[in-house]
Amino acid sequence: MQNMEALPYFPGCTLKQRAAGLDRSARDVFSALGSPLAELPGWNCCGATFPLTVENLLDLTGPARILASARAEGTRLAVACAACYNVLRRTNHLLRTDADKREKVCLFIESEYDGDLEVVHLLELLHREIGYGHVRQALRRPLEGLRVAAYYGCLLLRPAVEVGFDDPEDPVLLDQLLAAAGAAPVSYPHRGECCGGYLAVRSEEAALEASKRVLTAVSAAGADVVVTSCPLCQYNLDRRQGIIARQEAGFRPVPVLYFTQLLGLALGADGEGYRLDEHYVDPRPLLRERGLADV
Amino acid sequence: MQMMRPGQTRALIIGAGIAGIQAALDIANSGYEAVLVDRLPSVGGHMAQLSETFPTLDCSQCILTPRTVEVGHHPHIRLYTYSELTGLQGQAGGYTATIRRRAAYVRWDLCTGCGLCQSRCPARVPAEFEGLLGERRAIYTLSPQAVPNKPVIDREHCRYFSTGRCRVCERLCPVGAIDYEQQDEVFEEPVGAVIVATGYQLLPLAALPEYGGGNVPDVIDGLQFERLLSASGPTAGVVRRPSDGRVPGRVVFIQCAGSRDPERGRPYCSKFCCMYTAKHALLYRHRVHDGQAIVFYIDIRAAGKGYEEFVQRAMDEERVLYLRGKVSKVFRQGDQVMVWGTDTLSGRNVEIAADLVVLAPAAVPDPSQAELARILGLTIGEDGFVEVRDAQLAPVDTLRPGVFVAGAAAGPKDIPETVAQASAAAARILSLFSRWERAAQVQVQADGGS
């Protein structure tokens, strides 16, 4: 694969802070595969999922502005964060299909935009354009025998009509990518269930219950590591393991990594800036043991 | 002078399920000829697979067999099984049908139906008729009650065809009926009118991954459960689950699996599932007295004579637990099947550890129906079923004159409604036939008088 033009890329706020490891590893992966990511200039917060919770057009001006400015850069915008992806895809869908709302929002943001930008998740790009075959060829340290639990969560998959990512009932893209990188994806039924999301704001108990379900299933499936693309899922599934371990004797902690972290290491990155030391369940012993990182 | 065209008062009926059988018998018993074509080796369609029928719990085979036998022997019925329609030219009163009969590799004119060939065939194949829960051989009939009771060789699985060695059936056959050189036959039949009676299929389990379809072995569909209930089925009527053969102590039934689902393009109700699910739950309780039957439903559509009473009987006498709500997910956990659902009456989410899950998948048109509609020049609706000329006043007429439709080919229907439609379509054709005959007679008289 030849070098392609740099892809306009929206990191989002979380990737500048808590999920900086996702940002850095995503850039590593795409550079290693010959299509570097180019950060969208002057981007703003997409509003996380809040703009979509109430029927208020003013809240959509944030994501709409991102879409309009990305359209000025090109025809596509690559997104790493599952939450940003969800917000941008759904806002785009609304602007594309509802002329009345589009007109009002465009008046607010003082830009012309008709919804013809394509918002794509990095996983879609790897699947559709870069190709798993190319990923396989570029491997330096295959994830040989690593038992991975691909975790999709809600935001990548739902609502399916608007988000259009994989089959919401039986998603496969992340599993296939990890398999292409040499890993052994485990089968478990909770891959598209909610991790608890923002529920903790309301009820820590309910959120914990949701995370626990996923983690128990992952653990029962014998996974070495959980792999996600969502900073909130990563946080919930990682952090709550401390509480679960205190509640349940015999609970076996499982590191939770971003798919780009694992893929970056497999493609030969040194893990610099991946912030692996900030994970609650330390992934480094596992990575060292498997010869994937020296950190 | 107006003369009768050859075959003008002969009807072609495509599909030999209960609709095609009923229509063929009505036409043949009126003294006209019927050409009955079915893709499968024998007649009976889905009804032949059913254990018992709602709401009377008649044994399905027992009420069907007299009719299949009659079809097999009727002097006015030309039966072409293992055959398909490949072309239809002409117009009402003067159609020419092209039929392809697949090579059975057995000379049915010689075969006595003794069954010896099947007993020693070394190739074992999951039996389609048994919902893949039982086995058949590469040389097989659909069931012991098959009409015609003549076997076919499934070329794909036959040892001889795949390796060039075997010929066990040939050696065993006492009348020398095995013919490995047999070829497909294509021939024409002149007919005056046509009935499409191609029925339905169940949405494949693999299309329902959220319910574990195609993935969890103990998630089966309604027709598979019929075979488990059937005394002539693979378990001789004992309800055993596919994974380990255990008798399930708790069975969850899920209605509307894939139907009433506009997002997936099947917004329609499949119509007969409420009733067969009630029947399944009831029969399961008859077979497994201490078993628990749980049904998830959206609402219960039991509009028919004795239907509501039947559902009430399942609830009251057999203590079937009906939970109003949908299931969100089914997956395997250990040796159990976990069902996540919601009970909208109590407003709570429920998790049920079941031994077996039976889905009532959407009834969908046969996959070959689109091609058949093209051959026949018929219109197919958005749901894939045959469009009728007027849903109110011409429910068995299609948009093409002389071509009629009966039963589930035009949308899901239960047996009583299907039989009524088949008789209606036959009556429409009989009225055409007698009108054409009368017109010809009048013409002959007029010519004779001049």
Chai-1 contact restraints between the chains, C-beta under 6 A:
chainA,res_idxA,chainB,res_idxB,connection_type,confidence,min_distance_angstrom,max_distance_angstrom,comment,restraint_id
A,E169,B,P209,contact,1.0,0.0,6.0,A-B,restraint_1
A,E169,B,E210,contact,1.0,0.0,6.0,A-B,restraint_2
A,D170,B,P209,contact,1.0,0.0,6.0,A-B,restraint_3
A,P189,B,F331,contact,1.0,0.0,6.0,A-B,restraint_4
